[in-house]
Amino acid sequence: MKIFSPIINMTSAIADLFFPPVCVSCGTHLFKQEVEICQMCIRRLPRTNFEKQPHENKMSLLMWGRCHVEQAYSLFYYKKGERVQRLLHEIKYRRNMDLGKELGRQLGKVIQQAKPGEYDCVIPIPLHPKKLRQRGFNQAELIADGLAEVLSIPMDISSVKRSVHTESQTRKGRFERWQNVENIFQVSETNLLNGKHVLLVDDVITTGSTMEACINTIRQVDGAQVSMATIACAVL
């Protein structure tokens, strides 16, 4: 492996010379430390600043009366047709896995600055095995991977499963979305979550029905606490 490492590095350097990496959002050349998206675009995107009040913000208020959430974080506001939606589509439909992980890192840095205390693990909202086979990856897992890397805590993809395959939520109303996800999750490894504080991760939250269903399932485990984090939150 060490023999081929210099060759691989040289090949990569030559490729970058003739085909320099560019920002997926604005198309400008990326600096060496930037991955898929430039820092200028990250700063220009509509920030929520939820980390300043993780216990009481628009995202946590969305869940009041539906489930108990310790803290809630989201990087950007989401509107259809705008740049944040295009970034999420780049991950989900164009299979840009590097972008998914990088946005997870950016989310992790924001949570780290808020100094929320200790989380025991990061759990991405799981896909049903059928949907996972169709898509080939779980975008929430990419985000959770980058987030867990920054926070230096493990990512758990085995304790919570999606046991029911549901239709797409995209064209459903609020009540239909809630019906569509009711009782679709189950905890398969309760011993791993006993007394744990879980950081539950997804790409975007709109009505909150999927998050609600998963949070309520996890909180059935003795002593389990749940906080939630997403890349984007729909303008509420």
Secondary structure as the mmCIF struct_conf table of DSSP 4:
data_model
#
loop_
_struct_conf.conf_type_id
_struct_conf.id
_struct_conf.beg_label_comp_id
_struct_conf.beg_label_asym_id
_struct_conf.beg_label_seq_id
_struct_conf.end_label_comp_id
_struct_conf.end_label_asym_id
_struct_conf.end_label_seq_id
TURN_TY1_P TURN_TY1_P1 LYS A 2 PHE A 4
HELX_RH_AL_P HELX_RH_AL_P1 SER A 5 PHE A 18
BEND BEND1 PHE A 19 PHE A 19
STRN STRN1 VAL A 22 VAL A 22
TURN_TY1_P TURN_TY1_P2 VAL A 24 CYS A 26
HELX_LH_PP_P HELX_LH_PP_P1 THR A 28 THR A 28
STRN STRN2 HIS A 29 HIS A 29
HELX_LH_PP_P HELX_LH_PP_P2 LEU A 30 PHE A 31
TURN_TY1_P TURN_TY1_P3 LYS A 32 GLN A 33
BEND BEND2 GLU A 36 ILE A 37
HELX_RH_AL_P HELX_RH_AL_P2 GLN A 39 ARG A 44
BEND BEND3 LEU A 45 LEU A 45
STRN STRN3 ARG A 47 ARG A 47
HELX_RH_3T_P HELX_RH_3T_P1 PHE A 50 LYS A 52
BEND BEND4 GLN A 53 GLN A 53
TURN_TY1_P TURN_TY1_P4 PRO A 54 HIS A 55
BEND BEND5 GLU A 56 ASN A 57
HELX_RH_AL_P HELX_RH_AL_P3 LYS A 58 MET A 63
TURN_TY1_P TURN_TY1_P5 TRP A 64 ARG A 66
BEND BEND6 GLU A 70 GLU A 70
STRN STRN4 ALA A 72 TYR A 78
TURN_TY1_P TURN_TY1_P6 LYS A 80 GLY A 81
BEND BEND7 GLU A 82 GLU A 82
HELX_RH_AL_P HELX_RH_AL_P4 ARG A 83 LYS A 92
TURN_TY1_P TURN_TY1_P7 TYR A 93 ARG A 94
HELX_RH_AL_P HELX_RH_AL_P5 MET A 97 ALA A 114
BEND BEND8 ASP A 120 ASP A 120
STRN STRN5 CYS A 121 PRO A 124
HELX_LH_PP_P HELX_LH_PP_P3 ILE A 125 HIS A 128
HELX_RH_AL_P HELX_RH_AL_P6 PRO A 129 ARG A 135
BEND BEND9 GLY A 136 PHE A 137
HELX_RH_AL_P HELX_RH_AL_P7 GLN A 139 LEU A 151
TURN_TY1_P TURN_TY1_P8 SER A 152 SER A 152
STRN STRN6 MET A 155 MET A 155
BEND BEND10 ILE A 157 SER A 159
STRN STRN7 VAL A 160 ARG A 162
BEND BEND11 VAL A 164 VAL A 164
BEND BEND12 GLN A 169 GLN A 169
TURN_TY1_P TURN_TY1_P9 THR A 170 ARG A 171
HELX_RH_AL_P HELX_RH_AL_P8 ARG A 174 VAL A 181
TURN_TY1_P TURN_TY1_P10 GLU A 182 ASN A 183
STRN STRN8 PHE A 185 VAL A 187
BEND BEND13 SER A 188 SER A 188
HELX_RH_AL_P HELX_RH_AL_P9 THR A 190 LEU A 193
TURN_TY1_P TURN_TY1_P11 ASN A 194 GLY A 195
STRN STRN9 HIS A 197 ILE A 205
BEND BEND14 THR A 206 THR A 207
HELX_RH_AL_P HELX_RH_AL_P10 SER A 209 ILE A 218
TURN_TY1_P TURN_TY1_P12 ARG A 219 GLN A 220
BEND BEND15 VAL A 221 VAL A 221
TURN_TY1_P TURN_TY1_P13 ASP A 222 GLY A 223
STRN STRN10 GLN A 225 ALA A 234
#
